[in-house]
Amino acid sequence: MAKSKTPAKRARIAEANRLRNKAYKSRVKTAIKKFEASLASNDIESARARLVEATSLLDRSVTKGILHKNNAARKKSALALKFNKLLQSSN
């Protein structure tokens, strides 16, 4: 544990930030799981709405510095690929 005030405060702040980031990452993962559930049920409109929601959360996580921009881009690309595959199979 830190011996002086400043490192102790930084440790508290780092822990608070870690918990906040963990909660936000959990929100992103939940949105992705909901999107994949919509894909599994072959519901195009629901999947489209969930894709928009997941994409928005991924973009915001980059803005907040929680995810790296390439990580979010890779996840968004994979989600879009899955959605486009569903669209192709429905036609």
C-alpha positions as CSV (number, residue, x, y, z in Angstrom):
1,M,0.0,0.0,0.0
2,A,1.1,3.6,-0.7
3,K,2.7,5.4,2.2
4,S,2.0,9.0,1.3
5,K,-1.2,10.8,0.3
6,T,-0.8,11.3,-3.4
7,P,0.0,7.6,-4.3
8,A,-2.8,6.5,-2.1
9,K,-5.3,8.8,-3.8
10,R,-4.0,7.7,-7.3
11,A,-4.5,4.1,-6.2
12,R,-8.1,4.9,-5.2
13,I,-8.8,6.7,-8.5
14,A,-7.2,3.9,-10.5
15,E,-9.5,1.3,-8.8
16,A,-12.6,3.5,-9.4
17,N,-11.6,3.8,-13.1
18,R,-11.0,0.1,-13.4
19,L,-14.4,-0.7,-12.0
20,R,-16.1,1.9,-14.3
21,N,-14.3,0.5,-17.3
22,K,-15.2,-3.0,-16.4
23,A,-18.9,-2.1,-16.1
24,Y,-18.8,-0.3,-19.5
25,K,-17.1,-3.3,-21.1
26,S,-19.8,-5.5,-19.7
27,R,-22.4,-3.3,-21.3
28,V,-20.7,-3.6,-24.6
29,K,-20.5,-7.4,-24.3
30,T,-24.1,-7.7,-23.3
31,A,-25.2,-5.6,-26.4
32,I,-23.1,-7.9,-28.6
33,K,-24.7,-11.0,-27.1
34,K,-28.2,-9.5,-27.6
35,F,-27.3,-8.9,-31.2
36,E,-26.1,-12.4,-31.7
37,A,-29.3,-13.7,-30.1
38,S,-31.3,-11.7,-32.6
39,L,-29.2,-13.2,-35.4
40,A,-29.9,-16.7,-34.1
41,S,-33.7,-16.0,-34.2
42,N,-33.4,-14.7,-37.8
43,D,-35.2,-11.5,-36.8
44,I,-33.7,-8.9,-39.3
45,E,-35.3,-5.8,-37.8
46,S,-34.4,-6.7,-34.3
47,A,-30.8,-7.6,-35.4
48,R,-30.5,-4.2,-37.2
49,A,-31.6,-2.3,-34.1
50,R,-29.2,-4.3,-31.9
51,L,-26.4,-3.8,-34.4
52,V,-26.9,0.0,-34.2
53,E,-26.9,-0.2,-30.4
54,A,-23.7,-2.3,-30.2
55,T,-21.9,-0.2,-32.7
56,S,-22.8,3.0,-30.8
57,L,-21.6,1.5,-27.5
58,L,-18.3,0.4,-29.2
59,D,-17.8,3.9,-30.6
60,R,-18.5,5.5,-27.3
61,S,-16.0,3.1,-25.5
62,V,-13.3,4.3,-27.9
63,T,-14.2,7.9,-27.2
64,K,-14.0,7.3,-23.5
65,G,-10.6,5.5,-23.8
66,I,-11.9,2.1,-22.7
67,L,-11.2,0.2,-25.9
68,H,-8.5,0.8,-28.5
69,K,-10.0,2.1,-31.8
70,N,-8.7,-0.9,-33.8
71,N,-10.2,-3.3,-31.3
72,A,-13.6,-1.7,-31.6
73,A,-13.2,-1.5,-35.4
74,R,-12.5,-5.2,-35.5
75,K,-15.5,-6.0,-33.4
76,K,-17.8,-3.7,-35.5
77,S,-16.5,-5.3,-38.7
78,A,-17.3,-8.8,-37.4
79,L,-20.8,-7.8,-36.3
80,A,-21.5,-6.2,-39.7
81,L,-20.2,-9.3,-41.5
82,K,-22.6,-11.5,-39.5
83,F,-25.5,-9.2,-40.1
84,N,-24.8,-9.1,-43.9
85,K,-24.6,-12.9,-43.9
86,L,-28.1,-13.0,-42.4
87,L,-29.4,-10.5,-45.0
88,Q,-27.9,-12.6,-47.8
89,S,-29.5,-15.8,-46.5
90,S,-32.9,-14.2,-46.2
91,N,-33.0,-13.1,-49.8
